[in-house]
Amino acid sequence: MTPIITAFEDSPDEGQGQARDMRVRWAFEEVGQPYDVRLVSFAAMKEPAHLALHPFGQIPTYEEDDLALFESGAIVLRIADTHPGLLPTNDAARARAIGWIFAALNTVEPPIVEHEAAEYLEADQPWQAEHMALVEKRIRTRLGELSLRLGDADWLDGDFSAGDLMMVMVLRRLNGSAILADHPTLAAYVRRGEARPAFRRAFDAQRAVFTRRHPDAGRD
């Protein structure tokens, strides 16, 4: 069967390609595989049918035959593992690419998400500025280390891989911020990822969901 993924019926990112189904869409586009999308509301995400697929009531989920998965990293790895194009054929290089998926999700993304949460959820707290400064320092440390590792290479380890896909998606959460702008090597790395035709197709598909519900979005 054609795999089915779930995505927000009305994404809170307003079509900016930040919702986590974007990672899965991009992976499918890179390997040239069709997929279907089932849109879910915030209410439906907490109902038993969706909770049976994702116990935490989030998106994306993935269904194919008798397999159901949740977590974007697991889904991208499944796609990369079953279709050529996102993982090297050499065993050692393949293992390293998978390692970069975990690095993006476990090492680089957590302080970025914490920074976002502090910005939006702690604005009325007297200690918010101090917390934001501490988290920003952690982000800058990670980005400095990542920039040093990337150096003048186009991608993290040879050719573009699922590791790069996930890392670019994580770093995109900083788009428009001084934090990313202060690391020009990584800003250029993100732009290279965003310039890939597969990324553009995935982005346009996700944005179309938002613009169908909000046809006047972006108009003067």
C-alpha angles and dihedrals in degrees: 000000000000108000116252122212130186126231138173115285086212111015118214090219090068095232099311095130096248101116111103096244084073089072091055094044090052092050091052091049093050092055094040097239125145120234138177126227128215112197118217132192123228089254093050091051089067096047123102096254093059095036088059087063098036115022091199094053098241139118148289112048128169129213127184122160105311095342122100122179138178132192118066094240093055092047094049090048090051091052092046092046095052101039129047120244108060103059129048119247092227109093097224094046090046091054091049092051090052088049090058090054089058092043091054093050101035105032110024105030103050098069090043091055091044089053091052092049092049091051096051105027103036102043092117095049119103091222096050096102092051092048092048091051092051093049092046089054090054091050093049091050091053093046091049090053092046093047091051091051094047093048112162095333121117094226138020099257117006115298125019111283143170086274090062092045091056095042093050090049091051093048091048087071085074095052111138094018128119088231093069094035089058088062102057093175090060094040088056090046090055091048090053090053093047091050093060112110091229091056091050092051092050092046093050091049093051094044091051089065090059097042092050089059094038106033093169094054112128095013121126 
